């Protein structure tokens, strides 16, 4: 499973596809102070990025992949 929902944190791993965006949105709407762990994420579909941008989440860990990390840090503007 590419997204693991914890008490107040969502952990992304591997390839996160468009199919995950609806569940992510619903979960984040109920957890406005949730943190996002992207450390082991290798691909994030833009639909999920849009959800993260709209939710204005705090990122607790960025992806290990430098290109993905740079792209996400620019889009999500680390708090």
Secondary structure as GFF3:
##gff-version 3
##sequence-region A 1 79
A	DSSP	beta_strand	3	5	.	.	.	ID=ss1
A	DSSP	beta_strand	9	16	.	.	.	ID=ss2
A	DSSP	three_ten_helix	18	20	.	.	.	ID=ss3
A	DSSP	alpha_helix	21	30	.	.	.	ID=ss4
A	DSSP	beta_strand	35	44	.	.	.	ID=ss5
A	DSSP	alpha_helix	46	55	.	.	.	ID=ss6
A	DSSP	beta_strand	58	61	.	.	.	ID=ss7
A	DSSP	alpha_helix	66	76	.	.	.	ID=ss8
###
